[in-house]
């Protein structure tokens, strides 16, 4: 079914994008932590490593919230696709 294929493509695109975003920023922390860029002081004695680490927590909360909202939409779309499938099966 074309609607199912579109649904799977849209969902996979979203999940792949959110996963790549998370992994990119998460893996960059240990790479950048020992560079002079993040070793500089940001505020007082707090270095940019701490700021970046805090930003990772915020990013995780934002991505999880976004996922929960999108999952609700995906559930509705999946229910509509399933209903269409049942309707098409009943007509045959």
C-alpha positions as CSV (number, residue, x, y, z in Angstrom):
1,X,0.0,0.0,0.0
2,X,1.3,3.4,-0.9
3,X,0.0,5.1,2.3
4,X,1.9,2.5,4.3
5,X,5.1,3.1,2.4
6,X,4.8,6.8,2.8
7,X,4.2,6.4,6.5
8,X,7.2,4.1,7.0
9,X,9.4,6.5,5.0
10,X,8.3,9.5,7.0
11,X,8.8,7.7,10.3
12,X,12.2,6.3,9.3
13,X,13.4,9.7,8.1
14,X,12.4,11.3,11.4
15,X,14.0,8.6,13.5
16,X,17.2,8.5,11.5
17,X,17.5,12.3,11.7
18,X,16.9,12.5,15.4
19,X,19.3,9.6,16.0
20,X,22.1,11.1,13.9
21,X,21.6,14.5,15.7
22,X,21.9,12.9,19.1
23,X,24.8,10.7,18.3
24,X,26.8,13.5,16.6
25,X,26.5,15.8,19.5
26,X,27.0,13.0,22.1
27,X,30.1,11.6,20.4
28,X,31.6,15.1,19.9
29,X,31.8,15.6,23.7
30,X,34.8,13.3,24.4
31,X,36.4,14.4,21.2
32,X,36.2,18.1,21.9
33,X,36.6,17.8,25.7
34,X,40.4,17.7,25.4
35,X,40.7,20.4,22.8
36,X,41.7,24.0,23.7
37,X,38.3,25.2,22.4
38,X,36.3,23.7,25.3
39,X,39.0,24.1,27.9
40,X,38.6,27.8,27.9
41,X,36.7,29.4,30.8
42,X,33.1,30.4,30.0
43,X,31.8,31.8,33.3
44,X,34.2,32.1,36.3
45,X,35.9,28.8,36.7
46,X,33.4,26.9,34.6
47,X,34.8,25.7,31.3
48,X,33.0,25.3,28.0
49,X,33.1,21.5,28.6
50,X,30.6,21.9,31.4
51,X,28.4,24.2,29.3
52,X,28.5,21.7,26.4
53,X,27.6,18.8,28.8
54,X,24.6,20.8,30.2
55,X,23.5,21.5,26.6
56,X,23.6,17.7,26.0
57,X,21.1,17.2,28.8
58,X,18.9,19.9,27.4
59,X,19.2,18.5,23.9
60,X,18.2,15.0,25.2
61,X,15.1,16.4,26.9
62,X,14.1,18.4,23.8
63,X,14.6,15.4,21.5
64,X,12.6,13.1,23.9
65,X,9.8,15.6,24.0
66,X,9.8,16.0,20.2
67,X,9.8,12.2,19.9
68,X,6.8,11.8,22.2
69,X,4.8,14.4,20.3
70,X,5.8,12.9,16.9
71,X,5.0,9.3,18.2
72,X,1.4,10.4,19.0
73,X,1.1,11.6,15.4
74,X,2.7,8.4,14.1
75,X,0.2,6.4,16.1
76,X,-2.7,8.3,14.5
77,X,-1.3,7.8,11.1
78,X,-0.6,4.1,11.7
79,X,-4.2,3.7,12.9
80,X,-5.5,5.4,9.7
81,X,-3.3,3.2,7.5
82,X,-4.5,0.1,9.4
83,X,-8.1,1.2,8.9
84,X,-7.5,1.7,5.2
85,X,-5.9,-1.8,5.0
86,X,-8.9,-3.4,6.7
87,X,-11.3,-1.5,4.5
88,X,-9.4,-2.6,1.4
89,X,-9.4,-6.2,2.6
90,X,-13.1,-6.2,3.3
91,X,-13.8,-5.1,-0.3
92,X,-11.9,-7.9,-1.9
